[in-house]
Amino acid sequence: MYLKKVDSQKAKNLADRMPFITGTWFLKMSDSGTVAKNYKGQILYTCMAPLDLQMALESKEFTHVEY
């Protein structure tokens, strides 16, 4: 699984809906290049601070980031 940075408009929308979260917004992507979804079919997003992102990459939680 890897991360893909969301565009600025979508990031603003997400930040407006969840103002208590700070960091950069990403889409979770499957290794096949499709957007990851939960069992209800909802698209999975994550918001990560730079240190959290670095730790997730080092621990191999995500393979890479697309900007």
mmCIF file of the N, C-alpha and C atoms, coordinates in Angstrom:
data_MODEL
# 
_entry.id   MODEL 
# 
loop_
_atom_site.group_PDB 
_atom_site.id 
_atom_site.type_symbol 
_atom_site.label_atom_id 
_atom_site.label_alt_id 
_atom_site.label_comp_id 
_atom_site.label_asym_id 
_atom_site.label_entity_id 
_atom_site.label_seq_id 
_atom_site.pdbx_PDB_ins_code 
_atom_site.Cartn_x 
_atom_site.Cartn_y 
_atom_site.Cartn_z 
_atom_site.occupancy 
_atom_site.B_iso_or_equiv 
_atom_site.pdbx_formal_charge 
_atom_site.auth_seq_id 
_atom_site.auth_comp_id 
_atom_site.auth_asym_id 
_atom_site.auth_atom_id 
_atom_site.pdbx_PDB_model_num 
ATOM 1   N N  . MET A 1 1  ? 0.853   -1.162 0.000  1.00 0.00 ? 1  MET A N  1 
ATOM 2   C CA . MET A 1 1  ? 0.000   0.000  0.000  1.00 0.00 ? 1  MET A CA 1 
ATOM 3   C C  . MET A 1 1  ? 0.901   1.227  0.000  1.00 0.00 ? 1  MET A C  1 
ATOM 4   N N  . TYR A 1 2  ? 0.469   2.250  -0.741 1.00 0.00 ? 2  TYR A N  1 
ATOM 5   C CA . TYR A 1 2  ? 1.227   3.496  -0.765 1.00 0.00 ? 2  TYR A CA 1 
ATOM 6   C C  . TYR A 1 2  ? 0.277   4.680  -0.609 1.00 0.00 ? 2  TYR A C  1 
ATOM 7   N N  . LEU A 1 3  ? 0.842   5.869  -0.515 1.00 0.00 ? 3  LEU A N  1 
ATOM 8   C CA . LEU A 1 3  ? 0.059   7.083  -0.306 1.00 0.00 ? 3  LEU A CA 1 
ATOM 9   C C  . LEU A 1 3  ? 0.170   7.997  -1.518 1.00 0.00 ? 3  LEU A C  1 
ATOM 10  N N  . LYS A 1 4  ? -0.918  8.686  -1.819 1.00 0.00 ? 4  LYS A N  1 
ATOM 11  C CA . LYS A 1 4  ? -0.936  9.666  -2.904 1.00 0.00 ? 4  LYS A CA 1 
ATOM 12  C C  . LYS A 1 4  ? -1.502  10.962 -2.342 1.00 0.00 ? 4  LYS A C  1 
ATOM 13  N N  . LYS A 1 5  ? -0.735  12.030 -2.446 1.00 0.00 ? 5  LYS A N  1 
ATOM 14  C CA . LYS A 1 5  ? -1.166  13.315 -1.892 1.00 0.00 ? 5  LYS A CA 1 
ATOM 15  C C  . LYS A 1 5  ? -2.420  13.795 -2.620 1.00 0.00 ? 5  LYS A C  1 
ATOM 16  N N  . VAL A 1 6  ? -3.409  14.254 -1.856 1.00 0.00 ? 6  VAL A N  1 
ATOM 17  C CA . VAL A 1 6  ? -4.644  14.751 -2.468 1.00 0.00 ? 6  VAL A CA 1 
ATOM 18  C C  . VAL A 1 6  ? -4.430  16.180 -2.960 1.00 0.00 ? 6  VAL A C  1 
ATOM 19  N N  . ASP A 1 7  ? -5.247  16.596 -3.929 1.00 0.00 ? 7  ASP A N  1 
ATOM 20  C CA . ASP A 1 7  ? -5.110  17.952 -4.452 1.00 0.00 ? 7  ASP A CA 1 
ATOM 21  C C  . ASP A 1 7  ? -5.524  18.978 -3.388 1.00 0.00 ? 7  ASP A C  1 
ATOM 22  N N  . SER A 1 8  ? -5.149  20.218 -3.610 1.00 0.00 ? 8  SER A N  1 
ATOM 23  C CA . SER A 1 8  ? -5.340  21.252 -2.589 1.00 0.00 ? 8  SER A CA 1 
ATOM 24  C C  . SER A 1 8  ? -6.812  21.493 -2.251 1.00 0.00 ? 8  SER A C  1 
ATOM 25  N N  . GLN A 1 9  ? -7.706  21.399 -3.227 1.00 0.00 ? 9  GLN A N  1 
ATOM 26  C CA . GLN A 1 9  ? -9.135  21.623 -2.952 1.00 0.00 ? 9  GLN A CA 1 
ATOM 27  C C  . GLN A 1 9  ? -9.692  20.508 -2.071 1.00 0.00 ? 9  GLN A C  1 
ATOM 28  N N  . LYS A 1 10 ? -9.349  19.254 -2.378 1.00 0.00 ? 10 LYS A N  1 
ATOM 29  C CA . LYS A 1 10 ? -9.825  18.134 -1.559 1.00 0.00 ? 10 LYS A CA 1 
ATOM 30  C C  . LYS A 1 10 ? -9.228  18.214 -0.160 1.00 0.00 ? 10 LYS A C  1 
ATOM 31  N N  . ALA A 1 11 ? -7.949  18.596 -0.054 1.00 0.00 ? 11 ALA A N  1 
ATOM 32  C CA . ALA A 1 11 ? -7.316  18.745 1.263  1.00 0.00 ? 11 ALA A CA 1 
ATOM 33  C C  . ALA A 1 11 ? -8.029  19.806 2.082  1.00 0.00 ? 11 ALA A C  1 
ATOM 34  N N  . LYS A 1 12 ? -8.417  20.912 1.441  1.00 0.00 ? 12 LYS A N  1 
ATOM 35  C CA . LYS A 1 12 ? -9.147  21.968 2.152  1.00 0.00 ? 12 LYS A CA 1 
ATOM 36  C C  . LYS A 1 12 ? -10.502 21.461 2.626  1.00 0.00 ? 12 LYS A C  1 
ATOM 37  N N  . ASN A 1 13 ? -11.199 20.717 1.777  1.00 0.00 ? 13 ASN A N  1 
ATOM 38  C CA . ASN A 1 13 ? -12.497 20.151 2.158  1.00 0.00 ? 13 ASN A CA 1 
ATOM 39  C C  . ASN A 1 13 ? -12.362 19.215 3.353  1.00 0.00 ? 13 ASN A C  1 
ATOM 40  N N  . LEU A 1 14 ? -11.352 18.356 3.321  1.00 0.00 ? 14 LEU A N  1 
ATOM 41  C CA . LEU A 1 14 ? -11.135 17.422 4.426  1.00 0.00 ? 14 LEU A CA 1 
ATOM 42  C C  . LEU A 1 14 ? -10.771 18.168 5.704  1.00 0.00 ? 14 LEU A C  1 
ATOM 43  N N  . ALA A 1 15 ? -9.916  19.178 5.585  1.00 0.00 ? 15 ALA A N  1 
ATOM 44  C CA . ALA A 1 15 ? -9.509  19.963 6.753  1.00 0.00 ? 15 ALA A CA 1 
ATOM 45  C C  . ALA A 1 15 ? -10.693 20.730 7.346  1.00 0.00 ? 15 ALA A C  1 
ATOM 46  N N  . ASP A 1 16 ? -11.583 21.197 6.492  1.00 0.00 ? 16 ASP A N  1 
ATOM 47  C CA . ASP A 1 16 ? -12.782 21.899 6.979  1.00 0.00 ? 16 ASP A CA 1 
ATOM 48  C C  . ASP A 1 16 ? -13.697 20.953 7.742  1.00 0.00 ? 16 ASP A C  1 
ATOM 49  N N  . ARG A 1 17 ? -13.772 19.709 7.290  1.00 0.00 ? 17 ARG A N  1 
ATOM 50  C CA . ARG A 1 17 ? -14.636 18.717 7.950  1.00 0.00 ? 17 ARG A CA 1 
ATOM 51  C C  . ARG A 1 17 ? -14.029 18.184 9.236  1.00 0.00 ? 17 ARG A C  1 
ATOM 52  N N  . MET A 1 18 ? -12.691 18.189 9.302  1.00 0.00 ? 18 MET A N  1 
ATOM 53  C CA . MET A 1 18 ? -11.982 17.660 10.477 1.00 0.00 ? 18 MET A CA 1 
ATOM 54  C C  . MET A 1 18 ? -10.884 18.640 10.901 1.00 0.00 ? 18 MET A C  1 
ATOM 55  N N  . PRO A 1 19 ? -11.277 19.789 11.451 1.00 0.00 ? 19 PRO A N  1 
ATOM 56  C CA . PRO A 1 19 ? -10.293 20.844 11.767 1.00 0.00 ? 19 PRO A CA 1 
ATOM 57  C C  . PRO A 1 19 ? -9.339  20.495 12.903 1.00 0.00 ? 19 PRO A C  1 
ATOM 58  N N  . PHE A 1 20 ? -9.621  19.465 13.656 1.00 0.00 ? 20 PHE A N  1 
ATOM 59  C CA . PHE A 1 20 ? -8.779  19.076 14.781 1.00 0.00 ? 20 PHE A CA 1 
ATOM 60  C C  . PHE A 1 20 ? -7.579  18.245 14.347 1.00 0.00 ? 20 PHE A C  1 
ATOM 61  N N  . ILE A 1 21 ? -7.478  17.939 13.060 1.00 0.00 ? 21 ILE A N  1 
ATOM 62  C CA . ILE A 1 21 ? -6.374  17.131 12.529 1.00 0.00 ? 21 ILE A CA 1 
ATOM 63  C C  . ILE A 1 21 ? -5.466  18.039 11.709 1.00 0.00 ? 21 ILE A C  1 
ATOM 64  N N  . THR A 1 22 ? -4.147  17.947 11.953 1.00 0.00 ? 22 THR A N  1 
ATOM 65  C CA . THR A 1 22 ? -3.199  18.745 11.178 1.00 0.00 ? 22 THR A CA 1 
ATOM 66  C C  . THR A 1 22 ? -2.217  17.828 10.468 1.00 0.00 ? 22 THR A C  1 
ATOM 67  N N  . GLY A 1 23 ? -1.733  18.285 9.341  1.00 0.00 ? 23 GLY A N  1 
ATOM 68  C CA . GLY A 1 23 ? -0.768  17.512 8.565  1.00 0.00 ? 23 GLY A CA 1 
ATOM 69  C C  . GLY A 1 23 ? -1.134  17.554 7.090  1.00 0.00 ? 23 GLY A C  1 
ATOM 70  N N  . THR A 1 24 ? -0.565  16.645 6.336  1.00 0.00 ? 24 THR A N  1 
ATOM 71  C CA . THR A 1 24 ? -0.806  16.539 4.902  1.00 0.00 ? 24 THR A CA 1 
ATOM 72  C C  . THR A 1 24 ? -1.785  15.398 4.648  1.00 0.00 ? 24 THR A C  1 
ATOM 73  N N  . TRP A 1 25 ? -2.766  15.660 3.793  1.00 0.00 ? 25 TRP A N  1 
ATOM 74  C CA . TRP A 1 25 ? -3.785  14.651 3.482  1.00 0.00 ? 25 TRP A CA 1 
ATOM 75  C C  . TRP A 1 25 ? -3.344  13.788 2.310  1.00 0.00 ? 25 TRP A C  1 
ATOM 76  N N  . PHE A 1 26 ? -3.570  12.478 2.460  1.00 0.00 ? 26 PHE A N  1 
ATOM 77  C CA . PHE A 1 26 ? -3.212  11.503 1.433  1.00 0.00 ? 26 PHE A CA 1 
ATOM 78  C C  . PHE A 1 26 ? -4.364  10.539 1.200  1.00 0.00 ? 26 PHE A C  1 
ATOM 79  N N  . LEU A 1 27 ? -4.433  10.022 -0.020 1.00 0.00 ? 27 LEU A N  1 
ATOM 80  C CA . LEU A 1 27 ? -5.298  8.880  -0.350 1.00 0.00 ? 27 LEU A CA 1 
ATOM 81  C C  . LEU A 1 27 ? -4.485  7.627  -0.101 1.00 0.00 ? 27 LEU A C  1 
ATOM 82  N N  . LYS A 1 28 ? -5.104  6.611  0.450  1.00 0.00 ? 28 LYS A N  1 
ATOM 83  C CA . LYS A 1 28 ? -4.435  5.319  0.568  1.00 0.00 ? 28 LYS A CA 1 
ATOM 84  C C  . LYS A 1 28 ? -4.676  4.570  -0.735 1.00 0.00 ? 28 LYS A C  1 
ATOM 85  N N  . MET A 1 29 ? -3.586  4.106  -1.340 1.00 0.00 ? 29 MET A N  1 
ATOM 86  C CA . MET A 1 29 ? -3.648  3.428  -2.629 1.00 0.00 ? 29 MET A CA 1 
ATOM 87  C C  . MET A 1 29 ? -3.169  1.992  -2.491 1.00 0.00 ? 29 MET A C  1 
ATOM 88  N N  . SER A 1 30 ? -3.845  1.073  -3.168 1.00 0.00 ? 30 SER A N  1 
ATOM 89  C CA . SER A 1 30 ? -3.391  -0.328 -3.160 1.00 0.00 ? 30 SER A CA 1 
ATOM 90  C C  . SER A 1 30 ? -2.190  -0.468 -4.087 1.00 0.00 ? 30 SER A C  1 
ATOM 91  N N  . ASP A 1 31 ? -1.461  -1.538 -3.953 1.00 0.00 ? 31 ASP A N  1 
ATOM 92  C CA . ASP A 1 31 ? -0.275  -1.753 -4.775 1.00 0.00 ? 31 ASP A CA 1 
ATOM 93  C C  . ASP A 1 31 ? -0.599  -1.842 -6.258 1.00 0.00 ? 31 ASP A C  1 
ATOM 94  N N  . SER A 1 32 ? -1.837  -2.170 -6.583 1.00 0.00 ? 32 SER A N  1 
ATOM 95  C CA . SER A 1 32 ? -2.240  -2.254 -7.995 1.00 0.00 ? 32 SER A CA 1 
ATOM 96  C C  . SER A 1 32 ? -2.574  -0.884 -8.589 1.00 0.00 ? 32 SER A C  1 
ATOM 97  N N  . GLY A 1 33 ? -2.528  0.176  -7.763 1.00 0.00 ? 33 GLY A N  1 
ATOM 98  C CA . GLY A 1 33 ? -2.781  1.522  -8.256 1.00 0.00 ? 33 GLY A CA 1 
ATOM 99  C C  . GLY A 1 33 ? -4.217  1.984  -8.121 1.00 0.00 ? 33 GLY A C  1 
ATOM 100 N N  . THR A 1 34 ? -5.054  1.195  -7.471 1.00 0.00 ? 34 THR A N  1 
ATOM 101 C CA . THR A 1 34 ? -6.440  1.608  -7.265 1.00 0.00 ? 34 THR A CA 1 
ATOM 102 C C  . THR A 1 34 ? -6.593  2.217  -5.877 1.00 0.00 ? 34 THR A C  1 
ATOM 103 N N  . VAL A 1 35 ? -7.582  3.076  -5.741 1.00 0.00 ? 35 VAL A N  1 
ATOM 104 C CA . VAL A 1 35 ? -7.849  3.717  -4.457 1.00 0.00 ? 35 VAL A CA 1 
ATOM 105 C C  . VAL A 1 35 ? -8.341  2.666  -3.468 1.00 0.00 ? 35 VAL A C  1 
ATOM 106 N N  . ALA A 1 36 ? -7.750  2.668  -2.272 1.00 0.00 ? 36 ALA A N  1 
ATOM 107 C CA . ALA A 1 36 ? -8.159  1.710  -1.237 1.00 0.00 ? 36 ALA A CA 1 
ATOM 108 C C  . ALA A 1 36 ? -9.501  2.135  -0.647 1.00 0.00 ? 36 ALA A C  1 
ATOM 109 N N  . LYS A 1 37 ? -10.338 1.147  -0.369 1.00 0.00 ? 37 LYS A N  1 
ATOM 110 C CA . LYS A 1 37 ? -11.663 1.411  0.207  1.00 0.00 ? 37 LYS A CA 1 
ATOM 111 C C  . LYS A 1 37 ? -11.889 0.468  1.377  1.00 0.00 ? 37 LYS A C  1 
ATOM 112 N N  . ASN A 1 38 ? -12.771 0.884  2.279  1.00 0.00 ? 38 ASN A N  1 
ATOM 113 C CA . ASN A 1 38 ? -13.126 0.007  3.398  1.00 0.00 ? 38 ASN A CA 1 
ATOM 114 C C  . ASN A 1 38 ? -14.228 -0.954 2.957  1.00 0.00 ? 38 ASN A C  1 
ATOM 115 N N  . TYR A 1 39 ? -14.709 -1.768 3.877  1.00 0.00 ? 39 TYR A N  1 
ATOM 116 C CA . TYR A 1 39 ? -15.704 -2.782 3.522  1.00 0.00 ? 39 TYR A CA 1 
ATOM 117 C C  . TYR A 1 39 ? -17.037 -2.178 3.090  1.00 0.00 ? 39 TYR A C  1 
ATOM 118 N N  . LYS A 1 40 ? -17.264 -0.893 3.405  1.00 0.00 ? 40 LYS A N  1 
ATOM 119 C CA . LYS A 1 40 ? -18.489 -0.215 2.979  1.00 0.00 ? 40 LYS A CA 1 
ATOM 120 C C  . LYS A 1 40 ? -18.319 0.491  1.632  1.00 0.00 ? 40 LYS A C  1 
ATOM 121 N N  . GLY A 1 41 ? -17.123 0.401  1.065  1.00 0.00 ? 41 GLY A N  1 
ATOM 122 C CA . GLY A 1 41 ? -16.860 1.047  -0.214 1.00 0.00 ? 41 GLY A CA 1 
ATOM 123 C C  . GLY A 1 41 ? -16.443 2.501  -0.098 1.00 0.00 ? 41 GLY A C  1 
ATOM 124 N N  . GLN A 1 42 ? -16.143 2.956  1.114  1.00 0.00 ? 42 GLN A N  1 
ATOM 125 C CA . GLN A 1 42 ? -15.728 4.342  1.318  1.00 0.00 ? 42 GLN A CA 1 
ATOM 126 C C  . GLN A 1 42 ? -14.227 4.481  1.067  1.00 0.00 ? 42 GLN A C  1 
ATOM 127 N N  . ILE A 1 43 ? -13.847 5.549  0.404  1.00 0.00 ? 43 ILE A N  1 
ATOM 128 C CA . ILE A 1 43 ? -12.445 5.819  0.094  1.00 0.00 ? 43 ILE A CA 1 
ATOM 129 C C  . ILE A 1 43 ? -11.689 6.109  1.386  1.00 0.00 ? 43 ILE A C  1 
ATOM 130 N N  . LEU A 1 44 ? -10.471 5.573  1.476  1.00 0.00 ? 44 LEU A N  1 
ATOM 131 C CA . LEU A 1 44 ? -9.666  5.740  2.685  1.00 0.00 ? 44 LEU A CA 1 
ATOM 132 C C  . LEU A 1 44 ? -8.677  6.884  2.529  1.00 0.00 ? 44 LEU A C  1 
ATOM 133 N N  . TYR A 1 45 ? -8.739  7.836  3.449  1.00 0.00 ? 45 TYR A N  1 
ATOM 134 C CA . TYR A 1 45 ? -7.819  8.961  3.514  1.00 0.00 ? 45 TYR A CA 1 
ATOM 135 C C  . TYR A 1 45 ? -7.042  8.871  4.818  1.00 0.00 ? 45 TYR A C  1 
ATOM 136 N N  . THR A 1 46 ? -5.881  9.522  4.841  1.00 0.00 ? 46 THR A N  1 
ATOM 137 C CA . THR A 1 46 ? -5.136  9.663  6.082  1.00 0.00 ? 46 THR A CA 1 
ATOM 138 C C  . THR A 1 46 ? -4.482  11.035 6.085  1.00 0.00 ? 46 THR A C  1 
ATOM 139 N N  . CYS A 1 47 ? -4.292  11.580 7.257  1.00 0.00 ? 47 CYS A N  1 
ATOM 140 C CA . CYS A 1 47 ? -3.615  12.857 7.417  1.00 0.00 ? 47 CYS A CA 1 
ATOM 141 C C  . CYS A 1 47 ? -2.401  12.604 8.304  1.00 0.00 ? 47 CYS A C  1 
ATOM 142 N N  . MET A 1 48 ? -1.235  12.993 7.814  1.00 0.00 ? 48 MET A N  1 
ATOM 143 C CA . MET A 1 48 ? -0.015  12.671 8.546  1.00 0.00 ? 48 MET A CA 1 
ATOM 144 C C  . MET A 1 48 ? 0.899   13.880 8.645  1.00 0.00 ? 48 MET A C  1 
ATOM 145 N N  . ALA A 1 49 ? 1.471   14.057 9.829  1.00 0.00 ? 49 ALA A N  1 
ATOM 146 C CA . ALA A 1 49 ? 2.532   15.038 10.033 1.00 0.00 ? 49 ALA A CA 1 
ATOM 147 C C  . ALA A 1 49 ? 3.815   14.459 9.441  1.00 0.00 ? 49 ALA A C  1 
ATOM 148 N N  . PRO A 1 50 ? 4.787   15.304 9.115  1.00 0.00 ? 50 PRO A N  1 
ATOM 149 C CA . PRO A 1 50 ? 6.022   14.802 8.493  1.00 0.00 ? 50 PRO A CA 1 
ATOM 150 C C  . PRO A 1 50 ? 6.706   13.676 9.271  1.00 0.00 ? 50 PRO A C  1 
ATOM 151 N N  . LEU A 1 51 ? 6.787   13.783 10.586 1.00 0.00 ? 51 LEU A N  1 
ATOM 152 C CA . LEU A 1 51 ? 7.441   12.743 11.376 1.00 0.00 ? 51 LEU A CA 1 
ATOM 153 C C  . LEU A 1 51 ? 6.655   11.432 11.319 1.00 0.00 ? 51 LEU A C  1 
ATOM 154 N N  . ASP A 1 52 ? 5.333   11.526 11.387 1.00 0.00 ? 52 ASP A N  1 
ATOM 155 C CA . ASP A 1 52 ? 4.493   10.325 11.292 1.00 0.00 ? 52 ASP A CA 1 
ATOM 156 C C  . ASP A 1 52 ? 4.667   9.648  9.928  1.00 0.00 ? 52 ASP A C  1 
ATOM 157 N N  . LEU A 1 53 ? 4.738   10.458 8.886  1.00 0.00 ? 53 LEU A N  1 
ATOM 158 C CA . LEU A 1 53 ? 4.935   9.918  7.539  1.00 0.00 ? 53 LEU A CA 1 
ATOM 159 C C  . LEU A 1 53 ? 6.285   9.210  7.446  1.00 0.00 ? 53 LEU A C  1 
ATOM 160 N N  . GLN A 1 54 ? 7.317   9.830  7.971  1.00 0.00 ? 54 GLN A N  1 
ATOM 161 C CA . GLN A 1 54 ? 8.648   9.223  7.953  1.00 0.00 ? 54 GLN A CA 1 
ATOM 162 C C  . GLN A 1 54 ? 8.650   7.881  8.690  1.00 0.00 ? 54 GLN A C  1 
ATOM 163 N N  . MET A 1 55 ? 8.016   7.839  9.847  1.00 0.00 ? 55 MET A N  1 
ATOM 164 C CA . MET A 1 55 ? 7.960   6.595  10.629 1.00 0.00 ? 55 MET A CA 1 
ATOM 165 C C  . MET A 1 55 ? 7.171   5.517  9.891  1.00 0.00 ? 55 MET A C  1 
ATOM 166 N N  . ALA A 1 56 ? 6.065   5.896  9.246  1.00 0.00 ? 56 ALA A N  1 
ATOM 167 C CA . ALA A 1 56 ? 5.255   4.924  8.503  1.00 0.00 ? 56 ALA A CA 1 
ATOM 168 C C  . ALA A 1 56 ? 6.036   4.342  7.328  1.00 0.00 ? 56 ALA A C  1 
ATOM 169 N N  . LEU A 1 57 ? 6.831   5.163  6.671  1.00 0.00 ? 57 LEU A N  1 
ATOM 170 C CA . LEU A 1 57 ? 7.638   4.670  5.558  1.00 0.00 ? 57 LEU A CA 1 
ATOM 171 C C  . LEU A 1 57 ? 8.773   3.778  6.051  1.00 0.00 ? 57 LEU A C  1 
ATOM 172 N N  . GLU A 1 58 ? 9.414   4.170  7.149  1.00 0.00 ? 58 GLU A N  1 
ATOM 173 C CA . GLU A 1 58 ? 10.513  3.366  7.693  1.00 0.00 ? 58 GLU A CA 1 
ATOM 174 C C  . GLU A 1 58 ? 10.034  2.012  8.206  1.00 0.00 ? 58 GLU A C  1 
ATOM 175 N N  . SER A 1 59 ? 8.825   1.971  8.746  1.00 0.00 ? 59 SER A N  1 
ATOM 176 C CA . SER A 1 59 ? 8.283   0.706  9.263  1.00 0.00 ? 59 SER A CA 1 
ATOM 177 C C  . SER A 1 59 ? 7.631   -0.141 8.166  1.00 0.00 ? 59 SER A C  1 
ATOM 178 N N  . LYS A 1 60 ? 7.641   0.380  6.943  1.00 0.00 ? 60 LYS A N  1 
ATOM 179 C CA . LYS A 1 60 ? 7.073   -0.316 5.773  1.00 0.00 ? 60 LYS A CA 1 
ATOM 180 C C  . LYS A 1 60 ? 5.548   -0.429 5.823  1.00 0.00 ? 60 LYS A C  1 
ATOM 181 N N  . GLU A 1 61 ? 4.902   0.457  6.627  1.00 0.00 ? 61 GLU A N  1 
ATOM 182 C CA . GLU A 1 61 ? 3.440   0.515  6.612  1.00 0.00 ? 61 GLU A CA 1 
ATOM 183 C C  . GLU A 1 61 ? 2.960   0.934  5.220  1.00 0.00 ? 61 GLU A C  1 
ATOM 184 N N  . PHE A 1 62 ? 3.708   1.862  4.605  1.00 0.00 ? 62 PHE A N  1 
ATOM 185 C CA . PHE A 1 62 ? 3.462   2.301  3.221  1.00 0.00 ? 62 PHE A CA 1 
ATOM 186 C C  . PHE A 1 62 ? 4.768   2.183  2.460  1.00 0.00 ? 62 PHE A C  1 
ATOM 187 N N  . THR A 1 63 ? 4.677   1.820  1.181  1.00 0.00 ? 63 THR A N  1 
ATOM 188 C CA . THR A 1 63 ? 5.895   1.597  0.407  1.00 0.00 ? 63 THR A CA 1 
ATOM 189 C C  . THR A 1 63 ? 6.512   2.894  -0.105 1.00 0.00 ? 63 THR A C  1 
ATOM 190 N N  . HIS A 1 64 ? 5.665   3.855  -0.517 1.00 0.00 ? 64 HIS A N  1 
ATOM 191 C CA . HIS A 1 64 ? 6.169   5.119  -1.013 1.00 0.00 ? 64 HIS A CA 1 
ATOM 192 C C  . HIS A 1 64 ? 5.051   6.154  -1.016 1.00 0.00 ? 64 HIS A C  1 
ATOM 193 N N  . VAL A 1 65 ? 5.414   7.380  -1.406 1.00 0.00 ? 65 VAL A N  1 
ATOM 194 C CA . VAL A 1 65 ? 4.445   8.482  -1.474 1.00 0.00 ? 65 VAL A CA 1 
ATOM 195 C C  . VAL A 1 65 ? 4.540   9.090  -2.865 1.00 0.00 ? 65 VAL A C  1 
ATOM 196 N N  . GLU A 1 66 ? 3.375   9.343  -3.467 1.00 0.00 ? 66 GLU A N  1 
ATOM 197 C CA . GLU A 1 66 ? 3.301   10.080 -4.741 1.00 0.00 ? 66 GLU A CA 1 
ATOM 198 C C  . GLU A 1 66 ? 2.816   11.486 -4.441 1.00 0.00 ? 66 GLU A C  1 
ATOM 199 N N  . TYR A 1 67 ? 3.544   12.467 -4.948 1.00 0.00 ? 67 TYR A N  1 
ATOM 200 C CA . TYR A 1 67 ? 3.159   13.864 -4.724 1.00 0.00 ? 67 TYR A CA 1 
ATOM 201 C C  . TYR A 1 67 ? 2.559   14.476 -5.936 1.00 0.00 ? 67 TYR A C  1 
# 
